[in-house]
Amino acid sequence: MRYRLTFVSGLAVGYVLGARAGRERYEQLRKGARRIAQNPAVRNAGEAAALSGRQVAAKAADAVQDRLPSSLGDRVRTARDHRARSGSDWGAEERQGLSG
């Protein structure tokens, strides 16, 4: 019984000390990630990659749209028209989340 109590006590102390150190390290990592995300060069590279991805996705959709069943092709066309009318930008919500 004494060994169990010693073991459980050791676990409790280790958990408390580790949680404190872990939280501090987590905050350091979070600050570093935020600093990197706010770097203009990183933001520009991310936006360029997102733009390239959207262009490639649009080309791929155009290439396969004729081969899709008509009901699925209509859905793709409707989604693209809706996005074009609303002016929504895929990934804009994620970029806003990084800055906030």
C-alpha positions in Angstrom: 0.0 0.0 0.0 2.9 2.4 0.8 4.3 1.9 -2.7 1.0 2.6 -4.3 0.6 5.8 -2.3 4.2 6.9 -3.2 3.6 6.1 -6.8 0.2 8.1 -7.0 1.8 11.0 -5.1 4.7 11.0 -7.6 2.2 11.0 -10.5 0.3 13.9 -8.9 3.4 16.0 -8.3 4.7 15.3 -11.8 1.4 16.1 -13.4 1.1 19.5 -11.6 4.7 20.5 -12.4 4.5 19.2 -16.0 1.2 21.0 -16.6 2.7 24.3 -15.5 5.8 23.8 -17.6 3.6 22.5 -20.5 1.4 25.6 -20.4 4.4 27.9 -20.5 5.9 26.0 -23.4 2.5 26.0 -25.2 2.3 29.8 -24.8 5.8 30.1 -26.2 4.9 28.0 -29.2 1.7 29.9 -29.8 3.5 33.3 -29.7 6.1 32.0 -32.1 3.5 30.6 -34.5 1.6 33.9 -34.4 4.8 35.8 -35.1 5.5 33.6 -38.1 1.9 33.9 -39.4 2.0 37.7 -39.2 5.3 37.9 -41.2 4.5 39.6 -44.5 6.7 37.2 -46.5 4.8 34.2 -45.1 1.4 35.8 -45.6 2.3 36.6 -49.2 3.5 33.0 -49.9 0.3 31.6 -48.3 -1.9 33.9 -50.4 0.0 33.0 -53.6 -0.3 29.3 -52.8 -4.0 29.7 -52.1 -4.5 31.5 -55.4 -2.5 28.9 -57.3 -4.6 26.2 -55.7 -7.9 27.9 -56.7 -6.7 28.3 -60.2 -5.6 24.6 -60.5 -8.9 23.5 -58.9 -10.9 25.6 -61.4 -9.0 24.1 -64.3 -9.5 20.6 -62.9 -13.2 21.2 -62.5 -13.5 22.5 -66.0 -11.7 19.4 -67.3 -13.9 16.9 -65.6 -17.2 18.7 -65.6 -18.2 17.3 -69.0 -17.5 13.8 -67.7 -19.7 14.1 -64.5 -23.2 12.9 -64.4 -25.6 15.8 -65.2 -27.0 16.1 -61.6 -23.5 16.4 -60.1 -22.3 18.7 -62.9 -25.3 21.0 -62.2 -24.4 21.1 -58.5 -20.8 22.0 -59.3 -22.0 24.7 -61.7 -24.4 26.1 -59.1 -21.8 26.2 -56.4 -19.4 28.0 -58.7 -22.0 30.5 -59.7 -23.0 31.1 -56.1 -19.4 31.7 -55.1 -18.9 34.1 -58.0 -22.0 36.1 -57.1 -21.3 36.3 -53.4 -17.7 37.2 -54.0 -16.6 34.7 -51.3 -13.0 33.7 -51.2 -12.2 30.2 -50.1 -9.8 30.4 -47.2 -10.7 34.0 -46.3 -12.2 32.7 -43.0 -9.0 30.9 -42.2 -6.9 34.0 -42.8 -9.2 36.0 -40.6 -8.8 33.3 -37.9 -5.0 33.7 -38.0 -5.1 37.4 -37.5 -7.6 37.2 -34.7 
